[in-house]
Amino acid sequence: MPLLPFLERIQIHHCTKAIDNNQGISHALRHSKGTSMRLAIEMVQKGEAQGCVSAGNTGALMGLSKVLLQPLEGIQRPALVSYYRR
């Protein structure tokens, strides 16, 4: 499916900071303000986005998601999704 039909739904936001892949989860949580990962999760929290995709620090993404989004009752941790080619 071509990307063109989805271009009107894509937004780009400039962020001043980033979370490195080698940063620990606690450091990433404490220093996440102004990062693209935090902005994406906050947009989900506010209903401005339906989901968040990241190719970055998975531990930081899971930690931020759990802290900022507050899991639904009965859900212990955020979901990870992988794509498998057939």
N, CA, C and O atoms as a printed pandas DataFrame, in Angstrom:
     atom_number atom_name residue_name chain_id  residue_number  x_coord  y_coord  z_coord
0              1         N          MET        A               1    0.852   -1.181    0.000
1              2        CA          MET        A               1    0.000    0.000    0.000
2              3         C          MET        A               1    0.895    1.241    0.000
3              4         O          MET        A               1    1.794    1.343    0.834
4              5         N          PRO        A               2    0.672    2.172   -0.904
5              6        CA          PRO        A               2    1.511    3.365   -0.962
6              7         C          PRO        A               2    1.306    4.265    0.254
7              8         O          PRO        A               2    0.229    4.299    0.849
8              9         N          LEU        A               3    2.363    4.993    0.608
9             10        CA          LEU        A               3    2.326    5.895    1.752
10            11         C          LEU        A               3    1.536    7.161    1.467
11            12         O          LEU        A               3    1.014    7.776    2.397
12            13         N          LEU        A               4    1.435    7.561    0.224
13            14        CA          LEU        A               4    0.821    8.829   -0.161
14            15         C          LEU        A               4   -0.541    9.096    0.475
15            16         O          LEU        A               4   -0.753   10.219    0.933
16            17         N          PRO        A               5   -1.488    8.140    0.537
17            18        CA          PRO        A               5   -2.788    8.442    1.139
18            19         C          PRO        A               5   -2.705    8.804    2.626
19            20         O          PRO        A               5   -3.620    9.421    3.170
20            21         N          PHE        A               6   -1.607    8.417    3.277
21            22        CA          PHE        A               6   -1.486    8.661    4.714
22            23         C          PHE        A               6   -0.726    9.943    5.045
23            24         O          PHE        A               6   -0.645   10.321    6.214
24            25         N          LEU        A               7   -0.173   10.612    4.053
25            26        CA          LEU        A               7    0.648   11.793    4.314
26            27         C          LEU        A               7   -0.109   12.893    5.051
27            28         O          LEU        A               7    0.482   13.598    5.869
28            29         N          GLU        A               8   -1.381   13.051    4.785
29            30        CA          GLU        A               8   -2.142   14.106    5.456
30            31         C          GLU        A               8   -2.325   13.827    6.946
31            32         O          GLU        A               8   -2.646   14.738    7.709
32            33         N          ARG        A               9   -2.124   12.585    7.367
33            34        CA          ARG        A               9   -2.281   12.219    8.780
34            35         C          ARG        A               9   -0.961   12.204    9.538
35            36         O          ARG        A               9   -0.957   12.003   10.752
36            37         N          ILE        A              10    0.157   12.413    8.852
37            38        CA          ILE        A              10    1.475   12.372    9.476
38            39         C          ILE        A              10    1.879   13.773    9.893
39            40         O          ILE        A              10    1.763   14.720    9.116
40            41         N          GLN        A              11    2.358   13.903   11.136
41            42        CA          GLN        A              11    2.853   15.171   11.642
42            43         C          GLN        A              11    4.283   14.995   12.113
43            44         O          GLN        A              11    4.626   13.960   12.684
44            45         N          ILE        A              12    5.107   15.978   11.883
45            46        CA          ILE        A              12    6.490   15.962   12.348
46            47         C          ILE        A              12    6.649   17.039   13.402
47            48         O          ILE        A              12    6.278   18.193   13.185
48            49         N          HIS        A              13    7.204   16.659   14.549
49            50        CA          HIS        A              13    7.432   17.590   15.657
50            51         C          HIS        A              13    8.925   17.613   15.981
51            52         O          HIS        A              13    9.547   16.562   16.131
52            53         N          HIS        A              14    9.485   18.790   16.085
53            54        CA          HIS        A              14   10.896   18.923   16.435
54            55         C          HIS        A              14   11.069   18.722   17.936
55            56         O          HIS        A              14   10.298   19.257   18.733
56            57         N          CYS        A              15   12.067   17.962   18.311
57            58        CA          CYS        A              15   12.385   17.735   19.720
58            59         C          CYS        A              15   13.838   18.098   19.962
59            60         O          CYS        A              15   14.691   17.892   19.099
60            61         N          THR        A              16   14.115   18.638   21.137
61            62        CA          THR        A              16   15.453   19.125   21.444
62            63         C          THR        A              16   16.359   18.059   22.037
63            64         O          THR        A              16   17.576   18.240   22.070
64            65         N          LYS        A              17   15.794   16.949   22.508
65            66        CA          LYS        A              17   16.592   15.913   23.166
66            67         C          LYS        A              17   16.239   14.539   22.613
67            68         O          LYS        A              17   15.222   14.363   21.941
68            69         N          ALA        A              18   17.101   13.569   22.911
69            70        CA          ALA        A              18   16.866   12.184   22.504
70            71         C          ALA        A              18   17.291   11.254   23.631
71            72         O          ALA        A              18   18.127   11.613   24.461
72            73         N          ILE        A              19   16.716   10.067   23.656
73            74        CA          ILE        A              19   17.112    9.033   24.608
74            75         C          ILE        A              19   18.003    8.057   23.844
75            76         O          ILE        A              19   17.576    7.451   22.861
76            77         N          ASP        A              20   19.240    7.913   24.306
77            78        CA          ASP        A              20   20.174    7.002   23.648
78            79         C          ASP        A              20   19.838    5.555   23.961
79            80         O          ASP        A              20   19.241    5.256   24.995
80            81         N          ASN        A              21   20.223    4.660   23.062
81            82        CA          ASN        A              21   19.981    3.238   23.273
82            83         C          ASN        A              21   20.771    2.673   24.440
83            84         O          ASN        A              21   20.378    1.651   25.003
84            85         N          ASN        A              22   21.869    3.303   24.818
85            86        CA          ASN        A              22   22.684    2.783   25.912
86            87         C          ASN        A              22   22.325    3.376   27.274
87            88         O          ASN        A              22   22.963    3.038   28.271
88            89         N          GLN        A              23   21.329    4.245   27.341
89            90        CA          GLN        A              23   20.907    4.824   28.619
90            91         C          GLN        A              23   20.051    3.822   29.382
91            92         O          GLN        A              23   19.242    3.109   28.789
92            93         N          GLY        A              24   20.232    3.770   30.700
93            94        CA          GLY        A              24   19.406    2.921   31.538
94            95         C          GLY        A              24   17.985    3.463   31.629
95            96         O          GLY        A              24   17.734    4.632   31.339
96            97         N          ILE        A              25   17.067    2.605   32.032
97            98        CA          ILE        A              25   15.655    3.006   32.111
98            99         C          ILE        A              25   15.452    4.140   33.103
99           100         O          ILE        A              25   14.748    5.102   32.797
100          101         N          SER        A              26   16.056    4.049   34.287
101          102        CA          SER        A              26   15.844    5.093   35.299
102          103         C          SER        A              26   16.384    6.441   34.822
103          104         O          SER        A              26   15.755    7.471   35.060
104          105         N          HIS        A              27   17.536    6.451   34.155
105          106        CA          HIS        A              27   18.085    7.705   33.621
106          107         C          HIS        A              27   17.169    8.256   32.535
107          108         O          HIS        A              27   16.901    9.457   32.492
108          109         N          ALA        A              28   16.693    7.383   31.667
109          110        CA          ALA        A              28   15.806    7.806   30.592
110          111         C          ALA        A              28   14.511    8.395   31.150
111          112         O          ALA        A              28   14.016    9.400   30.640
112          113         N          LEU        A              29   13.964    7.774   32.192
113          114        CA          LEU        A              29   12.733    8.286   32.799
114          115         C          LEU        A              29   12.947    9.664   33.411
115          116         O          LEU        A              29   12.105   10.550   33.262
116          117         N          ARG        A              30   14.063    9.845   34.095
117          118        CA          ARG        A              30   14.333   11.131   34.762
118          119         C          ARG        A              30   14.647   12.251   33.781
119          120         O          ARG        A              30   14.390   13.418   34.078
120          121         N          HIS        A              31   15.194   11.920   32.624
121          122        CA          HIS        A              31   15.645   12.942   31.672
122          123         C          HIS        A              31   14.874   12.893   30.354
123          124         O          HIS        A              31   15.430   13.224   29.306
124          125         N          SER        A              32   13.620   12.492   30.389
125          126        CA          SER        A              32   12.860   12.288   29.149
126          127         C          SER        A              32   12.142   13.528   28.630
127          128         O          SER        A              32   11.700   13.533   27.481
128          129         N          LYS        A              33   12.011   14.567   29.428
129          130        CA          LYS        A              33   11.300   15.756   28.947
130          131         C          LYS        A              33   12.015   16.355   27.749
131          132         O          LYS        A              33   13.231   16.546   27.766
132          133         N          GLY        A              34   11.245   16.650   26.707
133          134        CA          GLY        A              34   11.801   17.231   25.497
134          135         C          GLY        A              34   12.267   16.209   24.475
135          136         O          GLY        A              34   12.808   16.580   23.434
136          137         N          THR        A              35   12.062   14.906   24.761
137          138        CA          THR        A              35   12.481   13.875   23.810
138          139         C          THR        A              35   11.317   13.486   22.904
139          140         O          THR        A              35   10.151   13.659   23.257
140          141         N          SER        A              36   11.651   12.964   21.742
141          142        CA          SER        A              36   10.615   12.545   20.800
142          143         C          SER        A              36    9.793   11.393   21.366
143          144         O          SER        A              36    8.587   11.311   21.134
144          145         N          MET        A              37   10.445   10.509   22.103
145          146        CA          MET        A              37    9.738    9.367   22.678
146          147         C          MET        A              37    8.683    9.843   23.686
147          148         O          MET        A              37    7.547    9.368   23.669
148          149         N          ARG        A              38    9.054   10.764   24.546
149          150        CA          ARG        A              38    8.102   11.284   25.537
150          151         C          ARG        A              38    6.971   12.044   24.845
151          152         O          ARG        A              38    5.807   11.892   25.216
152          153         N          LEU        A              39    7.299   12.851   23.853
153          154        CA          LEU        A              39    6.271   13.604   23.125
154          155         C          LEU        A              39    5.266   12.659   22.479
155          156         O          LEU        A              39    4.059   12.897   22.540
156          157         N          ALA        A              40    5.757   11.590   21.862
157          158        CA          ALA        A              40    4.859   10.632   21.206
158          159         C          ALA        A              40    3.920    9.982   22.220
159          160         O          ALA        A              40    2.726    9.841   21.954
160          161         N          ILE        A              41    4.437    9.592   23.359
161          162        CA          ILE        A              41    3.608    8.957   24.391
162          163         C          ILE        A              41    2.611    9.959   24.969
163          164         O          ILE        A              41    1.457    9.611   25.219
164          165         N          GLU        A              42    3.046   11.195   25.181
165          166        CA          GLU        A              42    2.134   12.221   25.687
166          167         C          GLU        A              42    1.014   12.507   24.689
167          168         O          GLU        A              42   -0.110   12.805   25.094
168          169         N          MET        A              43    1.305   12.420   23.395
169          170        CA          MET        A              43    0.265   12.628   22.384
170          171         C          MET        A              43   -0.772   11.509   22.446
171          172         O          MET        A              43   -1.964   11.759   22.263
172          173         N          VAL        A              44   -0.332   10.285   22.700
173          174        CA          VAL        A              44   -1.271    9.173   22.894
174          175         C          VAL        A              44   -2.112    9.434   24.140
175          176         O          VAL        A              44   -3.326    9.231   24.133
176          177         N          GLN        A              45   -1.465    9.882   25.199
177          178        CA          GLN        A              45   -2.146   10.171   26.464
178          179         C          GLN        A              45   -3.248   11.222   26.289
179          180         O          GLN        A              45   -4.321   11.111   26.883
180          181         N          LYS        A              46   -2.977   12.229   25.478
181          182        CA          LYS        A              46   -3.934   13.321   25.259
182          183         C          LYS        A              46   -4.965   12.998   24.182
183          184         O          LYS        A              46   -5.880   13.788   23.948
184          185         N          GLY        A              47   -4.830   11.850   23.525
185          186        CA          GLY        A              47   -5.754   11.489   22.458
186          187         C          GLY        A              47   -5.416   12.119   21.120
187          188         O          GLY        A              47   -6.226   12.073   20.194
188          189         N          GLU        A              48   -4.235   12.706   21.003
189          190        CA          GLU        A              48   -3.808   13.328   19.750
190          191         C          GLU        A              48   -3.191   12.305   18.803
191          192         O          GLU        A              48   -3.002   12.594   17.621
192          193         N          ALA        A              49   -2.877   11.117   19.304
193          194        CA          ALA        A              49   -2.336   10.024   18.493
194          195         C          ALA        A              49   -2.966    8.723   18.975
195          196         O          ALA        A              49   -3.353    8.609   20.138
196          197         N          GLN        A              50   -3.068    7.750   18.084
197          198        CA          GLN        A              50   -3.677    6.470   18.437
198          199         C          GLN        A              50   -2.652    5.448   18.893
199          200         O          GLN        A              50   -3.018    4.434   19.487
200          201         N          GLY        A              51   -1.389    5.689   18.630
201          202        CA          GLY        A              51   -0.352    4.750   19.018
202          203         C          GLY        A              51    1.010    5.388   18.883
203          204         O          GLY        A              51    1.141    6.519   18.417
204          205         N          CYS        A              52    2.018    4.654   19.293
205          206        CA          CYS        A              52    3.391    5.151   19.279
206          207         C          CYS        A              52    4.290    4.060   18.721
207          208         O          CYS        A              52    4.205    2.905   19.140
208          209         N          VAL        A              53    5.147    4.420   17.784
209          210        CA          VAL        A              53    6.119    3.499   17.207
210          211         C          VAL        A              53    7.502    4.073   17.443
211          212         O          VAL        A              53    7.737    5.261   17.220
212          213         N          SER        A              54    8.416    3.228   17.894
213          214        CA          SER        A              54    9.774    3.690   18.129
214          215         C          SER        A              54   10.768    2.627   17.712
215          216         O          SER        A              54   10.544    1.434   17.916
216          217         N          ALA        A              55   11.864    3.068   17.128
217          218        CA          ALA        A              55   12.969    2.168   16.811
218          219         C          ALA        A              55   14.107    2.398   17.799
219          220         O          ALA        A              55   15.237    1.971   17.564
220          221         N          GLY        A              56   13.809    3.068   18.895
221          222        CA          GLY        A              56   14.831    3.429   19.870
222          223         C          GLY        A              56   14.909    2.489   21.054
223          224         O          GLY        A              56   14.679    1.288   20.918
224          225         N          ASN        A              57   15.229    3.029   22.200
225          226        CA          ASN        A              57   15.449    2.301   23.445
226          227         C          ASN        A              57   14.138    1.669   23.922
227          228         O          ASN        A              57   13.260    2.361   24.437
228          229         N          THR        A              58   14.016    0.357   23.746
229          230        CA          THR        A              58   12.772   -0.342   24.068
230          231         C          THR        A              58   12.444   -0.264   25.555
231          232         O          THR        A              58   11.284   -0.082   25.924
232          233         N          GLY        A              59   13.450   -0.397   26.407
233          234        CA          GLY        A              59   13.224   -0.316   27.847
234          235         C          GLY        A              59   12.682    1.043   28.256
235          236         O          GLY        A              59   11.771    1.133   29.079
236          237         N          ALA        A              60   13.243    2.094   27.683
237          238        CA          ALA        A              60   12.762    3.445   27.982
238          239         C          ALA        A              60   11.336    3.633   27.491
239          240         O          ALA        A              60   10.518    4.240   28.182
240          241         N          LEU        A              61   11.031    3.121   26.308
241          242        CA          LEU        A              61    9.680    3.232   25.762
242          243         C          LEU        A              61    8.670    2.520   26.670
243          244         O          LEU        A              61    7.603    3.061   26.960
244          245         N          MET        A              62    9.005    1.324   27.110
245          246        CA          MET        A              62    8.103    0.562   27.985
246          247         C          MET        A              62    7.943    1.261   29.333
247          248         O          MET        A              62    6.832    1.356   29.853
248          249         N          GLY        A              63    9.043    1.748   29.899
249          250        CA          GLY        A              63    8.986    2.446   31.186
250          251         C          GLY        A              63    8.170    3.723   31.111
251          252         O          GLY        A              63    7.315    3.968   31.962
252          253         N          LEU        A              64    8.428    4.542   30.094
253          254        CA          LEU        A              64    7.661    5.777   29.925
254          255         C          LEU        A              64    6.184    5.486   29.687
255          256         O          LEU        A              64    5.317    6.177   30.222
256          257         N          SER        A              65    5.899    4.470   28.891
257          258        CA          SER        A              65    4.509    4.116   28.603
258          259         C          SER        A              65    3.774    3.727   29.878
259          260         O          SER        A              65    2.643    4.153   30.110
260          261         N          LYS        A              66    4.420    2.923   30.692
261          262        CA          LYS        A              66    3.773    2.454   31.925
262          263         C          LYS        A              66    3.540    3.606   32.895
263          264         O          LYS        A              66    2.493    3.678   33.539
264          265         N          VAL        A              67    4.509    4.503   33.001
265          266        CA          VAL        A              67    4.390    5.631   33.936
266          267         C          VAL        A              67    3.381    6.669   33.434
267          268         O          VAL        A              67    2.534    7.127   34.201
268          269         N          LEU        A              68    3.465    7.039   32.161
269          270        CA          LEU        A              68    2.627    8.126   31.640
270          271         C          LEU        A              68    1.210    7.686   31.279
271          272         O          LEU        A              68    0.264    8.448   31.476
272          273         N          LEU        A              69    1.049    6.482   30.760
273          274        CA          LEU        A              69   -0.267    6.065   30.271
274          275         C          LEU        A              69   -1.097    5.314   31.308
275          276         O          LEU        A              69   -2.308    5.174   31.136
276          277         N          GLN        A              70   -0.481    4.836   32.366
277          278        CA          GLN        A              70   -1.203    4.060   33.371
278          279         C          GLN        A              70   -1.956    2.912   32.717
279          280         O          GLN        A              70   -3.004    3.138   32.111
280          281         N          PRO        A              71   -1.456    1.700   32.820
281          282        CA          PRO        A              71   -2.095    0.546   32.155
282          283         C          PRO        A              71   -3.553    0.363   32.557
283          284         O          PRO        A              71   -3.965    0.760   33.648
284          285         N          LEU        A              72   -4.315   -0.234   31.676
285          286        CA          LEU        A              72   -5.704   -0.572   31.965
286          287         C          LEU        A              72   -5.752   -1.603   33.089
287          288         O          LEU        A              72   -4.789   -2.340   33.302
288          289         N          GLU        A              73   -6.848   -1.653   33.791
289          290        CA          GLU        A              73   -6.996   -2.610   34.875
290          291         C          GLU        A              73   -6.783   -4.031   34.352
291          292         O          GLU        A              73   -7.362   -4.413   33.335
292          293         N          GLY        A              74   -5.970   -4.796   35.032
293          294        CA          GLY        A              74   -5.674   -6.160   34.630
294          295         C          GLY        A              74   -4.513   -6.297   33.656
295          296         O          GLY        A              74   -4.095   -7.413   33.350
296          297         N          ILE        A              75   -3.983   -5.171   33.161
297          298        CA          ILE        A              75   -2.845   -5.197   32.237
298          299         C          ILE        A              75   -1.586   -4.863   33.043
299          300         O          ILE        A              75   -1.520   -3.831   33.711
300          301         N          GLN        A              76   -0.612   -5.732   32.971
301          302        CA          GLN        A              76    0.605   -5.567   33.761
302          303         C          GLN        A              76    1.668   -4.706   33.086
303          304         O          GLN        A              76    2.397   -3.974   33.756
304          305         N          ARG        A              77    1.757   -4.796   31.742
305          306        CA          ARG        A              77    2.805   -4.055   31.031
306          307         C          ARG        A              77    2.350   -3.718   29.615
307          308         O          ARG        A              77    1.455   -4.366   29.073
308          309         N          PRO        A              78    2.977   -2.692   29.015
309          310        CA          PRO        A              78    2.634   -2.336   27.637
310          311         C          PRO        A              78    2.964   -3.471   26.676
311          312         O          PRO        A              78    3.805   -4.318   26.975
312          313         N          ALA        A              79    2.315   -3.487   25.546
313          314        CA          ALA        A              79    2.519   -4.553   24.554
314          315         C          ALA        A              79    3.677   -4.227   23.616
315          316         O          ALA        A              79    3.929   -3.068   23.287
316          317         N          LEU        A              80    4.366   -5.272   23.200
317          318        CA          LEU        A              80    5.376   -5.173   22.153
318          319         C          LEU        A              80    4.828   -5.885   20.930
319          320         O          LEU        A              80    4.206   -6.942   21.042
320          321         N          VAL        A              81    5.061   -5.306   19.772
321          322        CA          VAL        A              81    4.568   -5.902   18.536
322          323         C          VAL        A              81    5.745   -6.058   17.575
323          324         O          VAL        A              81    6.570   -5.154   17.442
324          325         N          SER        A              82    5.815   -7.184   16.922
325          326        CA          SER        A              82    6.833   -7.432   15.909
326          327         C          SER        A              82    6.164   -7.708   14.575
327          328         O          SER        A              82    5.022   -8.167   14.523
328          329         N          TYR        A              83    6.868   -7.430   13.517
329          330        CA          TYR        A              83    6.368   -7.682   12.170
330          331         C          TYR        A              83    7.103   -8.903   11.626
331          332         O          TYR        A              83    8.332   -8.953   11.629
332          333         N          TYR        A              84    6.355   -9.858   11.173
333          334        CA          TYR        A              84    6.932  -11.053   10.574
334          335         C          TYR        A              84    6.575  -11.101    9.100
335          336         O          TYR        A              84    5.405  -10.983    8.736
336          337         N          ARG        A              85    7.575  -11.275    8.256
337          338        CA          ARG        A              85    7.326  -11.418    6.818
338          339         C          ARG        A              85    6.874  -12.842    6.538
339          340         O          ARG        A              85    7.325  -13.790    7.181
340          341         N          ARG        A              86    5.991  -12.977    5.583
341          342        CA          ARG        A              86    5.543  -14.320    5.183
342          343         C          ARG        A              86    6.152  -14.687    3.861
343          344         O          ARG        A              86    5.902  -15.778    3.348
